Amino acid sequence: MNKVLISLTARQLLGRRRTLVIGLLLALPILIAVIYRFSDEAGSGEATEKFALGLVSVMIFTMLLPLVALVFGTASLGAEIEDGTAVFLLTKPIERWRIIAIKIGVASVAAALFVVPVTMATTWIIHESPTADGLMLGLGLGALVASVLYCAAFVALSAVTSRALIFGLVYVFVWETFATRIFDSLRWVSIREYAYGWSDAIISINDNGAFYDPHLGVTTAIVGTMVVIAAACVGGTRALTRFEIGERA
């Protein structure tokens, strides 16, 4: 049953149209990186590092990565709840926590397969070195962590409310983009900041806060990561249990 659920979820998420649209969107930072590399402004050292950090931070971490995770996270479970097919899933002899875990796992893998290679390729094209300053590996690790955490949060959110897409957009573009930048004390509840904390464990440069300025250490980032995953699993499981009871009533 687990293998069947994994296969069905993967086929549901990786539809041809969805894959094509996401692929085209994620091609944009790579295209910009290529244009920069062949432009007169391309160089080496600090300026190139800052451009790579800025492009990845603004275009991928702030915009594209959360959107990709939101699409995959809400579609992995929310689509079944909306069209009523979740009732058939819940009648199967499979634990509710296992359903949530599988949905989170498949959505996270799908998002990471798109976002992590794009993040690392974009950084490599601009910076030209896969190992210098830990930039490519650090940002790749941050993209992986963010993919998992965003997907976990959005899968749980889709189990809680039918308006998961709207609430997810509010979280990404209101809370993380504005609130956490205005009030530094709120950054400890930001998934993007957790990702930056993981990245900072590998990256050995600092762009003086222009784009990349981690406020959380790796220890705090690890604790925050565990809390988000645990909360998503517990909250999503409880929501599915209540959903089943409501349907039977």
Residue, then its C-alpha position, 0 to 999 in steps of 0.5 A: m500500500n505504501k508503494v502504491l500511495i507513493s506511486l500515485t502521489a508522484r504521478q499526480l504531482l509530476g503531470r506534464r503541464r505542471t512539470l513544464v510550467i515549473g521547469l520554465l520558471l526555474a530556467l529563468p535564474i539559470l538564463i540570468a546566470v548565463i547572461y551575466r557570465f558572458s556579460d562585461e560585468a562578469g568578473s571574479g571574487e567578491a562582486t561575483e559572490k555577491f551577485a550569486l548570493g543576490l540572485v539565489s536569495v531573491m529569485i530562488f529562495t524568496m520567490l521560486l522555491p516557495l512557489v514550487a513547494l506550495v504547488f507540490g505541497t498543496a496538490s499532493l493532498g489538497a487536490e484529493i480532499e477537494d475532489g472527494t477522492a480522499v474519502f477512498l484513501l481514508t477508508k484504506p487500512i493505512e495509518r493517518w500519520r503514514i499518509i501525511a509522511i508519504k505526502i510530505g516525502v513525495a512532495s519534498v523529493a519532487a520540489a528538491l529535484f527541481v530546485v536544488p539542481v537549479t540553485m547549484a547550477t545557477t551558483w556554479i555558472i556565476h561563481e565558476s567554481p563548485t567548491a570555492d567558499g562553500l557557496m554552491l554546496g551551502l546554497g544547495l543544502g539550504a535549497l534542500v532544507a527549504s524544499v522539505l520544510y515548505c512542503a511539510a508545512f503546505v501539506a499539513l496546511s492543505a489537510v487543515t483548510s481548503r484555502a491552503l494555497i491562499f494561506g500559503l501565499v500569505y505566509v510566503f509573501v507577507w510573513e517571510t518577505f516583509a514581516t521578518r525583514i521589518f521585525d528581526s525577532l520574527r525570523w526565528v519562525s521563518i523557514r527561509e531563515y532556517a535554510y539560511g542557517w543551514s547554508d551558513a554552516i558551509i558558506s565561508i563568506n559574508d556579503n555584509g547583509a546586502f542579500y544573504d545575512p543569516h540571523l540564525g545559527v546552525t543549531t537554531a536552524i536544526v531545532g527549527t527544522m525539527v519543530v516544523i517537521a514534527a508540527a506538520c506531521v502531528g497537525g496533518t495527522r490530527a486534521l486527517t483524523r477529524f476529516e475522516i470522522g466528519e465524513r462518516a458523520 
